[in-house]
Amino acid sequence: MRIGVLGTGTLAAGLGEGWARAGHDVAVGGRSRAKAASLAERLGNSVVAVPLSEVVGGRDAVLLAVSADGVEDVLGSVGASDGVLDGTPLIDPTNAVTHGVGTLLTGDGESMAGRIAELAPGARVVKAFHLFPAARWTAPSQDGRPAVTVAMCGDDPAALDVVGELVRDVGGIPATLGGLDRVRQLEEVAGFVIGLAFAGFDPNSAVPHVPSAEGDGDVGSRT
């Protein structure tokens, strides 16, 4: 696939590296052309740096790997409001949360993915990749760790299929939670994980392990 990456930070680097290693054509761009050029050179594997306005055109998928407070500016810079992302799977891994606390910065009943869908009319927004650190995607098949489940939300089945393939290409297992009407729940999970981590607790220890769907009783019934 031809993948555009909006952003030059750690997640852009981690997923860009993984997708390039899997054989995809990756183009990166950011508000700093120098940082984009440096990232492309560092990743190698034919990753190219392009002007921000050229990241989204003709792509099979676009990753919006910028901080939540930079989303509106970046989408505005690429002309998202004019429909340039119409029909394109747009991956949203952003966490609009209070640093160190994890409370959502979006209003009651709102979600960051929903806001992105408003800013990029026609884009096929898929929430994904927002729960794991960037380093998790750089060498998932070589570090001996088991595959992780990447929960996703999106309204478009074709876009979910594309993002699911990209999840598998970096060693993850895609799991669709529902449409964008459920994405706030998924974003709340990120806040929960971030809050626990900053408080010094392992989030994994706070989630019950259910061996299978045929297990003996549901999670809610256990004490």
N, C-alpha and C positions, 0 to 999 in steps of 0.2 A: 504494500500500500504506500501511497504518498501521504506522509503525515506532516502537518505543520505544528510547531511548538511555539506558543506565545509565552515568552518568559526565558530567563537565563539563570534561574536559581537552582537549588539543589534537586527539586523534583523534576524540573525540566531536564537537568543533567542525568538523573537516574533513569527516568523513563526513556529519554532520548537515546541513552546508551543501550538500554535493553532492546528497544525496537530496532535500532540500527544493527545490533548484533543478530537479531532475528531476520535480517534481510530487507527491512523496509527502507524506503527513501525518506530521510528525515531532514526537514528544513527548520532552522530555529531563527527567531527574531525577537528583539526586545526594544525597550525604549532607549537602551544604549547599544549602538551598533558595534562598538568596540567589545563590549561584553559578549555579544552574540558571536562575533568572530572568534573570540578567545574560546568560547564554549565549543563551537564547531571544530576548531583545531584540536582541542583537548579530546573530544569524543572520537574523532577520526571516523573510520567506517563509512566514508563518503558523506558524512553529515555536512550540510552546507549552511552558511549564514546568509540570510536575505533581509532586505529592508522589512520593517514591521508590516507595511502595507501589502507585501507580497507573500506573507506567511500563509494566508487563508485561501488564496485563489487556487482552484483546481485540486484541492486536497481530498483524500478519502476520509480523513478525520483530522480534527484540530484539538490540541490540548491547550487549555487555558491555565497555564501554570504560573499565575501571578498571585500576589497577596490580595486579600479580599478588598482592601481599600484602593487597589490599583485596577480593579476589574473594569469599572466604568471608563476610565481614561484609556486603557488599552483597547477595549472594544470600540470606543469612539475613534481611536486612531486608525483602525483597520476598516472603518466604514460599516460596522455591523448594523447600525440603524438603517442603512440603505439596502439591507438584504443580501450582502455579499456572502453571508454564511447560510443562505437559504438552502435547505436540503442536506447540509453538511452535519455529520455527527460532531458535536461540540462537547468535549469531555471537561467536566467541572470538578476539580479536586480541591476547591477552595474551602477553607474553614473560617467563617466569619464569627469568631469567638473572641471573648476577652482574654488577653494573654495571661497565662498562668492560672486562670480560673475556669475557663471553658464555657461560660454562659454565652448564649447566642446573642449576636448584635443585631440580628434581624428582628422586625416587629412581631407581635403575636400573630400566629397563623401564617407568617411569611417564611420564605426560604431563600437562600442565596441562589440556588439553582433556578428558582422561579424568577428571581430578579434578572439573572443572566438571560433567561428565555425572553424576557421583556426587552432587554437591551439589544438582543440579536434576533429580531423577528425572522421566523422561518428556520432557524437553526434547530437541529435535533439534539437537544441538550440531554446529556447522560451524566448523572452524578456518579463518580467512581474515583478510586485511588486516594481518598481523603483520610483514610484511617491508619496508614502505615508510613513510616519515615522513608525518605527517598532512597536511603542505602539498601532498603529491602529489595529494590529492583535491579541492582547493579550486577549481582551474581547469584540469582536465586537457585540455579541448577548446580552450583559448585560448592556451596557452603554447608551442605548436609542437612539443612533445615527443611522441614516438610512444607509443601505448598500451602499458601494462605488463601483464604476465601475473600474475594473482593466483592462486597455488597454494592449493588448498583440500583439506581432508579432512573427511569426514562419512559417516555410515552410512545416512542417509535420503535417497533420491533426490529426493523432493519438496522437502525443505529445501535440498538442493544447487541445485535449479533456482531457488528463491527467491533464495538468496544470489548465484547466478550472474547473475540479472537485476540485482540491486543492484550487483554489480561492474561490469556494463556501463553502468549509469546514472551511474557516476562516471568513465567512460572507461577501464576496465580490461577485460582479457580473462580470463574464468574458466577455470581448468584444474584438474580434479579429480585429485588424486594417488592417492586411495584412501579407505578407511574410517578410522575412528578407530584401527584397529590399526596404521596407518602414520603417525599424527599425530606421534609422537615424532620421526620422521625429519624431518618438516617443521619442528618446533620446534628441532631441532639445526641446521638450515640458518640459522635466525634467529641462533642463538648464533655460528655461523661468520661470518655477515655482520657482526654487532655487534663481534665480536672483531677482525676485520680493520679495521673502520672506526676503532675506538678506537686501534688500533696505527698508524694513519696511512696505511693502504692503501685503494685503491678496490676494494671487493668485486667490481665489474663486471669488473675486470681479471683476477680469479682464476677466472672461470667461462668455459670455452671456448665460443665461438660456433658453434653447429651450424645451418647455413642451413635445413635441412629434414630430415624423417625419411628422405628418400631420398638423404641426403648420402653422400659417399664414405668409408665406414668409421664406426665408432662412436667416441664420445668416449674410451672406455677404451683404444682401440688407438693413439691419437695420442701423439706424443712431441714 
